[in-house]
Amino acid sequence: MCGIAGIYYLCNDAPSQEGTRFALERMNQAQAHRGPDDEGIWQSPNSRVGFGHRRLSIIDLSSAGHQPMSNEDGSIWITYNGEIYNYQLLREELLGLGHIFRSQSDTEVIIHAYEEWGIDAFRRFRGMFAFGLWDGHCHKLYLVKDRFGIKPLYYYQDQDKIAFASEVRALSKSGLFQPHKNHDALIVFLLFGSVPIPMTTVKGVLGIPAGHFLLVENGHISMHCYYDLWTDGIGEEKTISADEMRHLLQETVAQHLISDAPIGLFLSGGIDSSALVALGATAKKSRLTTLSIIFDEAEYSEQKYQQLIAGRYHTDHRELTVTSELFQEEMPKVFQAMDQPSIDGVNTYFVSLMAKKAGLKAVLAGTGGDEVFCGYPHFKRACLLSKISKLGFCLRSLNGLTCCLPGKWQKLAFLGLDRSLGLYLMLRGLFSPAEVAQLTDATIKEVQRLATSMQPLNGDGHSHQMGTYHPVDMLSRWEIHGYLQNQLLKDTDCMSMAHSLETRVPFLDPLLISTVLAIRPKERINPKVPKVLLTQALSQFLPQTLVYRPKMTFTFPIGEWLKQKASFWQATSQTNTPAARQVWQDFAAGIVSWTRPWALIIAEMSNLS
């Protein structure tokens, strides 16, 4: 895991080499926490192209893994962040084709893979990655992001140049442009609880979507999709036995444990993280290190199940008790760690802090398990929810009237949007369009327009329709495309990297996901068995008391803590409108969830308000 940056001047009148280097140094410095082990800068002879890199050494800890890295003749350069888990297999194949390697790093595998297969190489990579690659032979710049958006990659462009980095704040501090607040970001944040890709909080700075690469050639910039979650594999149907699923899971976790630096696992006590510990214990010869968060508030603590799994697999188990006092003390650092605002991520901050103190440089996390294996309760109601979404046509004419509905019923307003988007937001949306309009200076129509602009489009430029997919397939893809890409994965990256820690997510392995999504929905859902594909495959590895216990999300007692010190937290939030003050009043009265006042705090601390 690293921090990457780069500049490409589109015209021949590039600034001096010193000017380009200064901008790269500024971006490197802004991302120093992402790579404390090494730093590098490369510039082309004419200064039109430059790459920066901050390295967190995980694979090949020697100086041979230094970046930016080139091929033998210096015609291809790369600055890369991530891990390619099948790099050893690709390396062997490339060696057989005559390629010569100077290091043991996966970075060099990407270079030679591109030399051999061109852009077709991108689909061969099993892993998480974001990289900039300069092809000096063809004068092309590629900015490439992995299939599911695990690794971040942002860019800024104007008529003279394009610049890119792992974090928005690095671009803002580059000195290459004057950053201005994007006021639309507040609206979509209040709708979604995060700022969906490609939008960011800075005008002119965009995120590259999952499964895409940006190409700069002859001064022209174009976006290309090399993997489409919504269409790849559609129409395929697979049947897989429990043994075959277990074998695939074992292979995936074994690949994710490959590391030349100390590695551990986050153990929340749920099915996903417990499954990773069980699989990791069979794959790793040495004793596993597991990390857990516990609370004094018993209803939020999963210590019983954490210790059950840690004891069963004899791990070196570490615990951190997070109290209201520690939470308040660390929150300035949490806000500082957020590159983009989100109502999530606090849990990852604290467990990453713990991992760093334990001397780890990489960890495995169960992120993605609920989205892939249909772990959320609404998956079991998918068909019913699909029918409810048809009510949308009745609600489109009501607009602001739905805000008169009590509590959770206000979410019905989302059904007035495009059917699939409306269904997703009814499940995941934060404030309704009418409420967002009241909290901002936007009209309801402006809010609805922005919401609609955030949905994924097919190759014809139209939204994906409900009838194209089984309701379970539609929900799973929305969860992966939306909640996972735009919230969970962004939070996981920025919060762990704030502690110079790499987080790996085995459940987002491309082969695993393509296999699961090709299995018929009725085989992925069992009303009586949670995450049936996963738990049946690991039936002999996971205690039944853990599998069948009530589902708990890995969340903090934030609601309890906000109420305990309401005056302190309210003073840090956006309260300059009657609508914002009403949110706090409704929260105090138990009418709305803690996520709503928490969103106002995040908006204020992120300078969105």
VEXBAMAR-862397 format. One record per residue (C-alpha): residue number from 1; residue in one letter; chain; x, y, z. Coordinates in steps of 0.05 Angstrom, whole numbers, plus 5000, padded with zeros to 4 digits. Layout:
<rs>
R/NUM/A/A/X/Y/Z
...
</rs>
This chain:
<rs>
R/1/M/A/5000/5000/5000
R/2/C/A/5028/5066/4980
R/3/G/A/5013/5137/4958
R/4/I/A/5020/5154/4885
R/5/A/A/5020/5220/4847
R/6/G/A/5035/5246/4778
R/7/I/A/5031/5302/4727
R/8/Y/A/5025/5302/4651
R/9/Y/A/5027/5368/4613
R/10/L/A/4983/5364/4551
R/11/C/A/5020/5417/4511
R/12/N/A/5093/5424/4493
R/13/D/A/5103/5484/4538
R/14/A/A/5116/5447/4602
R/15/P/A/5144/5485/4662
R/16/S/A/5215/5477/4685
R/17/Q/A/5239/5412/4714
R/18/E/A/5244/5446/4781
R/19/G/A/5171/5468/4778
R/20/T/A/5146/5399/4762
R/21/R/A/5189/5368/4816
R/22/F/A/5164/5418/4868
R/23/A/A/5091/5399/4853
R/24/L/A/5108/5325/4859
R/25/E/A/5144/5336/4924
R/26/R/A/5084/5372/4952
R/27/M/A/5038/5315/4934
R/28/N/A/5087/5264/4962
R/29/Q/A/5091/5302/5027
R/30/A/A/5015/5306/5033
R/31/Q/A/5014/5230/5028
R/32/A/A/5074/5214/5071
R/33/H/A/5029/5174/5119
R/34/R/A/5013/5126/5062
R/35/G/A/5085/5107/5052
R/36/P/A/5135/5121/5108
R/37/D/A/5188/5071/5083
R/38/D/A/5212/5104/5019
R/39/E/A/5201/5162/4971
R/40/G/A/5214/5171/4898
R/41/I/A/5205/5220/4840
R/42/W/A/5215/5209/4766
R/43/Q/A/5211/5260/4710
R/44/S/A/5216/5252/4635
R/45/P/A/5273/5289/4601
R/46/N/A/5226/5342/4573
R/47/S/A/5191/5349/4641
R/48/R/A/5122/5337/4610
R/49/V/A/5112/5274/4651
R/50/G/A/5128/5264/4724
R/51/F/A/5111/5211/4776
R/52/G/A/5116/5213/4852
R/53/H/A/5112/5156/4902
R/54/R/A/5110/5142/4976
R/55/R/A/5124/5070/4993
R/56/L/A/5097/5024/5047
R/57/S/A/5140/4962/5037
R/58/I/A/5100/4897/5040
R/59/I/A/5128/4854/4982
R/60/D/A/5203/4854/4968
R/61/L/A/5226/4900/5023
R/62/S/A/5293/4913/4988
R/63/S/A/5312/4975/4948
R/64/A/A/5296/4935/4885
R/65/G/A/5222/4951/4899
R/66/H/A/5235/5026/4897
R/67/Q/A/5185/5067/4857
R/68/P/A/5171/5099/4809
R/69/M/A/5197/5038/4771
R/70/S/A/5213/5027/4698
R/71/N/A/5226/4970/4649
R/72/E/A/5296/4954/4625
R/73/D/A/5302/5010/4574
R/74/G/A/5265/5063/4613
R/75/S/A/5209/5069/4561
R/76/I/A/5154/5048/4610
R/77/W/A/5146/5078/4679
R/78/I/A/5097/5063/4735
R/79/T/A/5076/5090/4803
R/80/Y/A/5033/5038/4836
R/81/N/A/4992/5028/4899
R/82/G/A/4963/4960/4918
R/83/E/A/4975/4886/4916
R/84/I/A/4970/4836/4858
R/85/Y/A/4957/4770/4894
R/86/N/A/4970/4726/4833
R/87/Y/A/5034/4762/4815
R/88/Q/A/5077/4700/4826
R/89/L/A/5037/4660/4775
R/90/L/A/5039/4718/4725
R/91/R/A/5114/4725/4737
R/92/E/A/5126/4652/4720
R/93/E/A/5085/4659/4657
R/94/L/A/5123/4722/4636
R/95/L/A/5190/4689/4651
R/96/G/A/5169/4633/4604
R/97/L/A/5155/4686/4550
R/98/G/A/5225/4714/4556
R/99/H/A/5216/4772/4604
R/100/I/A/5273/4788/4652
R/101/F/A/5261/4812/4723
R/102/R/A/5305/4852/4769
R/103/S/A/5263/4847/4832
R/104/Q/A/5214/4802/4868
R/105/S/A/5160/4856/4870
R/106/D/A/5090/4854/4840
R/107/T/A/5103/4924/4813
R/108/E/A/5151/4897/4762
R/109/V/A/5101/4843/4742
R/110/I/A/5051/4898/4723
R/111/I/A/5103/4931/4677
R/112/H/A/5120/4866/4641
R/113/A/A/5048/4844/4638
R/114/Y/A/5031/4910/4603
R/115/E/A/5090/4900/4555
R/116/E/A/5064/4831/4537
R/117/W/A/4989/4840/4536
R/118/G/A/4976/4915/4534
R/119/I/A/4911/4937/4567
R/120/D/A/4886/4865/4567
R/121/A/A/4934/4856/4625
R/122/F/A/4888/4895/4671
R/123/R/A/4836/4839/4672
R/124/R/A/4890/4788/4689
R/125/F/A/4905/4821/4757
R/126/R/A/4874/4790/4818
R/127/G/A/4882/4842/4871
R/128/M/A/4872/4914/4892
R/129/F/A/4908/4968/4854
R/130/A/A/4911/5039/4829
R/131/F/A/4969/5060/4785
R/132/G/A/4994/5110/4735
R/133/L/A/5032/5080/4676
R/134/W/A/5070/5120/4624
R/135/D/A/5084/5086/4557
R/136/G/A/5140/5127/4526
R/137/H/A/5138/5088/4460
R/138/C/A/5065/5108/4447
R/139/H/A/5064/5171/4488
R/140/K/A/5005/5147/4529
R/141/L/A/4987/5156/4602
R/142/Y/A/4942/5105/4636
R/143/L/A/4909/5115/4703
R/144/V/A/4880/5048/4724
R/145/K/A/4836/5027/4782
R/146/D/A/4818/4957/4805
R/147/R/A/4751/4923/4791
R/148/F/A/4715/4941/4855
R/149/G/A/4747/5007/4875
R/150/I/A/4788/4981/4933
R/151/K/A/4845/5030/4921
R/152/P/A/4832/5105/4911
R/153/L/A/4853/5145/4851
R/154/Y/A/4834/5218/4837
R/155/Y/A/4852/5266/4782
R/156/Y/A/4848/5339/4763
R/157/Q/A/4849/5365/4691
R/158/D/A/4848/5432/4656
R/159/Q/A/4868/5453/4586
R/160/D/A/4942/5450/4603
R/161/K/A/4952/5388/4646
R/162/I/A/4925/5328/4683
R/163/A/A/4948/5311/4753
R/164/F/A/4931/5250/4795
R/165/A/A/4940/5225/4866
R/166/S/A/4916/5174/4917
R/167/E/A/4881/5228/4957
R/168/V/A/4841/5290/4941
R/169/R/A/4880/5331/4992
R/170/A/A/4945/5315/4957
R/171/L/A/4919/5345/4893
R/172/S/A/4893/5405/4931
R/173/K/A/4962/5417/4961
R/174/S/A/5000/5407/4896
R/175/G/A/5000/5481/4878
R/176/L/A/4978/5463/4807
R/177/F/A/4910/5496/4815
R/178/Q/A/4869/5536/4864
R/179/P/A/4822/5488/4900
R/180/H/A/4750/5510/4909
R/181/K/A/4695/5477/4949
R/182/N/A/4645/5435/4910
R/183/H/A/4577/5455/4939
R/184/D/A/4542/5396/4906
R/185/A/A/4583/5350/4950
R/186/L/A/4544/5370/5012
R/187/I/A/4478/5352/4978
R/188/V/A/4500/5282/4957
R/189/F/A/4535/5271/5024
R/190/L/A/4469/5284/5060
R/191/L/A/4434/5237/5012
R/192/F/A/4483/5179/5012
R/193/G/A/4524/5188/5076
R/194/S/A/4587/5195/5033
R/195/V/A/4607/5229/4968
R/196/P/A/4598/5179/4912
R/197/I/A/4650/5169/4857
R/198/P/A/4665/5206/4812
R/199/M/A/4646/5268/4852
R/200/T/A/4692/5297/4906
R/201/T/A/4690/5356/4953
R/202/V/A/4736/5397/4908
R/203/K/A/4713/5427/4843
R/204/G/A/4749/5398/4783
R/205/V/A/4775/5338/4821
R/206/L/A/4743/5272/4802
R/207/G/A/4750/5199/4823
R/208/I/A/4763/5144/4773
R/209/P/A/4707/5093/4779
R/210/A/A/4719/5020/4796
R/211/G/A/4738/4976/4736
R/212/H/A/4759/5036/4693
R/213/F/A/4822/5067/4665
R/214/L/A/4833/5137/4641
R/215/L/A/4875/5145/4578
R/216/V/A/4912/5207/4558
R/217/E/A/4937/5205/4486
R/218/N/A/4957/5262/4439
R/219/G/A/4926/5313/4487
R/220/H/A/4859/5276/4488
R/221/I/A/4831/5247/4553
R/222/S/A/4782/5189/4552
R/223/M/A/4752/5142/4604
R/224/H/A/4747/5067/4588
R/225/C/A/4713/5009/4624
R/226/Y/A/4752/4944/4627
R/227/Y/A/4706/4910/4677
R/228/D/A/4631/4923/4686
R/229/L/A/4600/4894/4749
R/230/W/A/4531/4903/4718
R/231/T/A/4543/4864/4654
R/232/D/A/4604/4818/4662
R/233/G/A/4580/4747/4674
R/234/I/A/4506/4763/4664
R/235/G/A/4471/4703/4636
R/236/E/A/4520/4653/4665
R/237/E/A/4495/4604/4716
R/238/K/A/4540/4562/4760
R/239/T/A/4528/4509/4812
R/240/I/A/4582/4499/4863
R/241/S/A/4589/4449/4920
R/242/A/A/4608/4467/4991
R/243/D/A/4675/4433/4981
R/244/E/A/4689/4474/4918
R/245/M/A/4670/4538/4952
R/246/R/A/4715/4522/5012
R/247/H/A/4773/4507/4965
R/248/L/A/4763/4574/4929
R/249/L/A/4760/4611/4996
R/250/Q/A/4823/4576/5021
R/251/E/A/4861/4594/4958
R/252/T/A/4838/4666/4962
R/253/V/A/4856/4676/5035
R/254/A/A/4924/4641/5025
R/255/Q/A/4941/4690/4969
R/256/H/A/4920/4750/5012
R/257/L/A/4967/4726/5068
R/258/I/A/5028/4731/5023
R/259/S/A/5072/4785/5054
R/260/D/A/5144/4800/5070
R/261/A/A/5121/4845/5128
R/262/P/A/5082/4828/5192
R/263/I/A/5008/4815/5177
R/264/G/A/4946/4803/5221
R/265/L/A/4870/4800/5218
R/266/F/A/4814/4844/5243
R/267/L/A/4766/4801/5284
R/268/S/A/4699/4834/5298
R/269/G/A/4666/4770/5321
R/270/G/A/4619/4765/5262
R/271/I/A/4615/4710/5209
R/272/D/A/4660/4744/5158
R/273/S/A/4720/4761/5202
R/274/S/A/4713/4694/5239
R/275/A/A/4714/4658/5171
R/276/L/A/4779/4694/5153
R/277/V/A/4811/4673/5218
R/278/A/A/4791/4601/5207
R/279/L/A/4816/4601/5136
R/280/G/A/4879/4639/5154
R/281/A/A/4896/4590/5209
R/282/T/A/4897/4533/5159
R/283/A/A/4937/4572/5108
R/284/K/A/4990/4604/5152
R/285/K/A/5042/4562/5187
R/286/S/A/5058/4614/5240
R/287/R/A/5010/4638/5294
R/288/L/A/4960/4690/5271
R/289/T/A/4953/4758/5305
R/290/T/A/4880/4779/5313
R/291/L/A/4855/4848/5333
R/292/S/A/4788/4865/5365
R/293/I/A/4751/4926/5391
R/294/I/A/4709/4920/5454
R/295/F/A/4664/4969/5492
R/296/D/A/4641/4979/5563
R/297/E/A/4570/4981/5534
R/298/A/A/4553/4907/5534
R/299/E/A/4500/4910/5480
R/300/Y/A/4553/4933/5430
R/301/S/A/4610/4889/5451
R/302/E/A/4623/4823/5414
R/303/Q/A/4679/4801/5460
R/304/K/A/4647/4734/5475
R/305/Y/A/4649/4713/5401
R/306/Q/A/4717/4745/5388
R/307/Q/A/4748/4705/5444
R/308/L/A/4712/4642/5422
R/309/I/A/4745/4645/5353
R/310/A/A/4812/4669/5379
R/311/G/A/4814/4611/5429
R/312/R/A/4792/4560/5378
R/313/Y/A/4848/4578/5330
R/314/H/A/4900/4596/5383
R/315/T/A/4914/4666/5357
R/316/D/A/4956/4720/5388
R/317/H/A/4895/4760/5406
R/318/R/A/4896/4834/5423
R/319/E/A/4838/4877/5448
R/320/L/A/4827/4952/5452
R/321/T/A/4771/4980/5496
R/322/V/A/4743/5043/5464
R/323/T/A/4708/5088/5514
R/324/S/A/4670/5152/5504
R/325/E/A/4730/5190/5530
R/326/L/A/4779/5157/5482
R/327/F/A/4730/5168/5425
R/328/Q/A/4725/5242/5440
R/329/E/A/4800/5248/5449
R/330/E/A/4816/5216/5382
R/331/M/A/4761/5248/5340
R/332/P/A/4804/5307/5315
R/333/K/A/4852/5256/5286
R/334/V/A/4794/5216/5256
R/335/F/A/4768/5279/5221
R/336/Q/A/4838/5294/5197
R/337/A/A/4845/5223/5169
R/338/M/A/4782/5231/5127
R/339/D/A/4802/5249/5057
R/340/Q/A/4729/5251/5036
R/341/P/A/4671/5257/5086
R/342/S/A/4634/5195/5108
R/343/I/A/4589/5175/5166
R/344/D/A/4628/5110/5171
R/345/G/A/4701/5091/5183
R/346/V/A/4710/5106/5257
R/347/N/A/4714/5032/5273
R/348/T/A/4770/5022/5222
R/349/Y/A/4809/5081/5251
R/350/F/A/4812/5051/5320
R/351/V/A/4827/4979/5300
R/352/S/A/4882/5006/5253
R/353/L/A/4911/5046/5310
R/354/M/A/4914/4982/5349
R/355/A/A/4947/4944/5291
R/356/K/A/5001/4996/5285
R/357/K/A/5017/4991/5359
R/358/A/A/5021/4916/5350
R/359/G/A/5076/4926/5298
R/360/L/A/5035/4902/5238
R/361/K/A/5040/4932/5169
R/362/A/A/4983/4894/5136
R/363/V/A/4917/4864/5159
R/364/L/A/4859/4823/5130
R/365/A/A/4788/4849/5139
R/366/G/A/4720/4818/5125
R/367/T/A/4697/4879/5085
R/368/G/A/4652/4858/5027
R/369/G/A/4626/4794/5059
R/370/D/A/4556/4821/5069
R/371/E/A/4552/4848/4998
R/372/V/A/4578/4786/4964
R/373/F/A/4545/4732/5008
R/374/C/A/4479/4770/5018
R/375/G/A/4488/4780/5092
R/376/Y/A/4444/4841/5101
R/377/P/A/4372/4827/5124
R/378/H/A/4342/4863/5064
R/379/F/A/4370/4809/5017
R/380/K/A/4318/4761/5045
R/381/R/A/4264/4812/5028
R/382/A/A/4291/4828/4959
R/383/C/A/4230/4804/4920
R/384/L/A/4182/4842/4965
R/385/L/A/4224/4905/4962
R/386/S/A/4225/4900/4886
R/387/K/A/4149/4900/4886
R/388/I/A/4147/4960/4935
R/389/S/A/4193/4999/4888
R/390/K/A/4137/4999/4837
R/391/L/A/4103/5051/4881
R/392/G/A/4152/5102/4855
R/393/F/A/4105/5129/4802
R/394/C/A/4054/5146/4857
R/395/L/A/4106/5185/4896
R/396/R/A/4138/5227/4841
R/397/S/A/4084/5280/4844
R/398/L/A/4086/5286/4921
R/399/N/A/4156/5317/4926
R/400/G/A/4159/5355/4992
R/401/L/A/4096/5324/5021
R/402/T/A/4132/5260/5040
R/403/C/A/4172/5299/5093
R/404/C/A/4108/5300/5133
R/405/L/A/4112/5225/5142
R/406/P/A/4137/5201/5210
R/407/G/A/4208/5175/5221
R/408/K/A/4232/5120/5175
R/409/W/A/4171/5127/5130
R/410/Q/A/4203/5189/5101
R/411/K/A/4250/5143/5063
R/412/L/A/4191/5125/5017
R/413/A/A/4206/5192/4984
R/414/F/A/4267/5159/4951
R/415/L/A/4220/5115/4910
R/416/G/A/4203/5177/4870
R/417/L/A/4271/5171/4837
R/418/D/A/4292/5121/4784
R/419/R/A/4266/5053/4807
R/420/S/A/4332/5017/4821
R/421/L/A/4365/5079/4851
R/422/G/A/4303/5094/4892
R/423/L/A/4302/5023/4921
R/424/Y/A/4376/5028/4938
R/425/L/A/4367/5096/4973
R/426/M/A/4306/5072/5010
R/427/L/A/4353/5022/5042
R/428/R/A/4417/5064/5046
R/429/G/A/4395/5136/5040
R/430/L/A/4407/5184/5098
R/431/F/A/4363/5245/5089
R/432/S/A/4305/5247/5039
R/433/P/A/4308/5296/4981
R/434/A/A/4259/5343/5016
R/435/E/A/4301/5341/5080
R/436/V/A/4365/5354/5042
R/437/A/A/4332/5414/5009
R/438/Q/A/4314/5441/5078
R/439/L/A/4385/5431/5104
R/440/T/A/4417/5465/5044
R/441/D/A/4398/5522/4997
R/442/A/A/4379/5473/4941
R/443/T/A/4311/5459/4913
R/444/I/A/4280/5389/4915
R/445/K/A/4288/5384/4839
R/446/E/A/4363/5401/4845
R/447/V/A/4371/5348/4898
R/448/Q/A/4335/5296/4856
R/449/R/A/4377/5314/4795
R/450/L/A/4441/5304/4834
R/451/A/A/4417/5239/4863
R/452/T/A/4399/5213/4794
R/453/S/A/4467/5233/4766
R/454/M/A/4501/5186/4816
R/455/Q/A/4471/5121/4789
R/456/P/A/4511/5074/4745
R/457/L/A/4496/5074/4671
R/458/N/A/4498/5019/4619
R/459/G/A/4536/5023/4553
R/460/D/A/4478/5061/4521
R/461/G/A/4481/5115/4575
R/462/H/A/4417/5091/4610
R/463/S/A/4406/5067/4680
R/464/H/A/4404/4992/4695
R/465/Q/A/4331/4971/4699
R/466/M/A/4301/4927/4752
R/467/G/A/4273/4878/4702
R/468/T/A/4342/4861/4676
R/469/Y/A/4362/4827/4741
R/470/H/A/4334/4783/4794
R/471/P/A/4321/4828/4855
R/472/V/A/4377/4794/4895
R/473/D/A/4426/4806/4838
R/474/M/A/4404/4879/4832
R/475/L/A/4413/4891/4907
R/476/S/A/4480/4856/4910
R/477/R/A/4507/4897/4852
R/478/W/A/4480/4962/4882
R/479/E/A/4513/4945/4949
R/480/I/A/4580/4931/4915
R/481/H/A/4576/4991/4868
R/482/G/A/4547/5040/4918
R/483/Y/A/4555/5027/4993
R/484/L/A/4619/4986/4986
R/485/Q/A/4656/5028/4934
R/486/N/A/4635/5096/4958
R/487/Q/A/4635/5087/5033
R/488/L/A/4664/5024/5063
R/489/L/A/4725/5017/5018
R/490/K/A/4742/5091/5018
R/491/D/A/4736/5093/5094
R/492/T/A/4777/5029/5101
R/493/D/A/4833/5058/5058
R/494/C/A/4839/5127/5088
R/495/M/A/4830/5105/5161
R/496/S/A/4880/5048/5157
R/497/M/A/4930/5088/5116
R/498/A/A/4927/5144/5168
R/499/H/A/4966/5093/5209
R/500/S/A/5010/5069/5151
R/501/L/A/4972/5003/5150
R/502/E/A/4951/4963/5090
R/503/T/A/4882/4930/5094
R/504/R/A/4867/4871/5049
R/505/V/A/4797/4848/5032
R/506/P/A/4795/4774/5009
R/507/F/A/4720/4773/4998
R/508/L/A/4730/4821/4940
R/509/D/A/4774/4773/4901
R/510/P/A/4751/4777/4828
R/511/L/A/4748/4702/4818
R/512/L/A/4708/4693/4882
R/513/I/A/4658/4748/4864
R/514/S/A/4648/4724/4793
R/515/T/A/4636/4654/4820
R/516/V/A/4585/4676/4872
R/517/L/A/4547/4724/4827
R/518/A/A/4538/4668/4775
R/519/I/A/4503/4624/4826
R/520/R/A/4428/4626/4823
R/521/P/A/4398/4675/4874
R/522/K/A/4355/4621/4907
R/523/E/A/4419/4583/4924
R/524/R/A/4451/4645/4954
R/525/I/A/4392/4660/5001
R/526/N/A/4365/4614/5055
R/527/P/A/4315/4645/5103
R/528/K/A/4340/4600/5159
R/529/V/A/4415/4599/5146
R/530/P/A/4455/4664/5145
R/531/K/A/4504/4672/5087
R/532/V/A/4488/4601/5066
R/533/L/A/4544/4594/5014
R/534/L/A/4597/4617/5063
R/535/T/A/4572/4582/5126
R/536/Q/A/4558/4515/5093
R/537/A/A/4628/4516/5061
R/538/L/A/4658/4528/5130
R/539/S/A/4609/4487/5171
R/540/Q/A/4665/4450/5206
R/541/F/A/4705/4513/5218
R/542/L/A/4654/4560/5250
R/543/P/A/4617/4545/5315
R/544/Q/A/4541/4541/5306
R/545/T/A/4531/4589/5364
R/546/L/A/4567/4642/5324
R/547/V/A/4533/4627/5257
R/548/Y/A/4462/4631/5285
R/549/R/A/4469/4688/5334
R/550/P/A/4432/4754/5319
R/551/K/A/4469/4795/5267
R/552/M/A/4508/4855/5293
R/553/T/A/4542/4906/5249
R/554/F/A/4613/4926/5270
R/555/T/A/4591/4994/5298
R/556/F/A/4607/5038/5357
R/557/P/A/4559/5063/5411
R/558/I/A/4562/5131/5378
R/559/G/A/4489/5145/5391
R/560/E/A/4498/5133/5465
R/561/W/A/4560/5177/5467
R/562/L/A/4527/5234/5429
R/563/K/A/4471/5235/5480
R/564/Q/A/4519/5233/5539
R/565/K/A/4554/5296/5515
R/566/A/A/4501/5326/5470
R/567/S/A/4521/5399/5482
R/568/F/A/4594/5386/5463
R/569/W/A/4577/5348/5399
R/570/Q/A/4521/5395/5379
R/571/A/A/4569/5453/5384
R/572/T/A/4614/5419/5332
R/573/S/A/4559/5406/5282
R/574/Q/A/4521/5446/5230
R/575/T/A/4464/5479/5269
R/576/N/A/4456/5544/5232
R/577/T/A/4388/5527/5203
R/578/P/A/4321/5508/5235
R/579/A/A/4324/5442/5198
R/580/A/A/4391/5424/5229
R/581/R/A/4367/5442/5299
R/582/Q/A/4306/5399/5286
R/583/V/A/4351/5339/5271
R/584/W/A/4383/5345/5339
R/585/Q/A/4315/5352/5373
R/586/D/A/4288/5291/5337
R/587/F/A/4351/5252/5357
R/588/A/A/4343/5271/5430
R/589/A/A/4270/5249/5427
R/590/G/A/4289/5181/5397
R/591/I/A/4254/5195/5331
R/592/V/A/4314/5189/5285
R/593/S/A/4379/5150/5284
R/594/W/A/4446/5177/5310
R/595/T/A/4471/5176/5238
R/596/R/A/4434/5240/5223
R/597/P/A/4465/5286/5275
R/598/W/A/4531/5250/5263
R/599/A/A/4526/5269/5189
R/600/L/A/4518/5342/5209
R/601/I/A/4581/5337/5252
R/602/I/A/4620/5306/5194
R/603/A/A/4594/5359/5146
R/604/E/A/4618/5415/5192
R/605/M/A/4685/5383/5208
R/606/S/A/4698/5368/5134
R/607/N/A/4683/5441/5116
R/608/L/A/4624/5420/5073
R/609/S/A/4572/5463/5108
</rs>
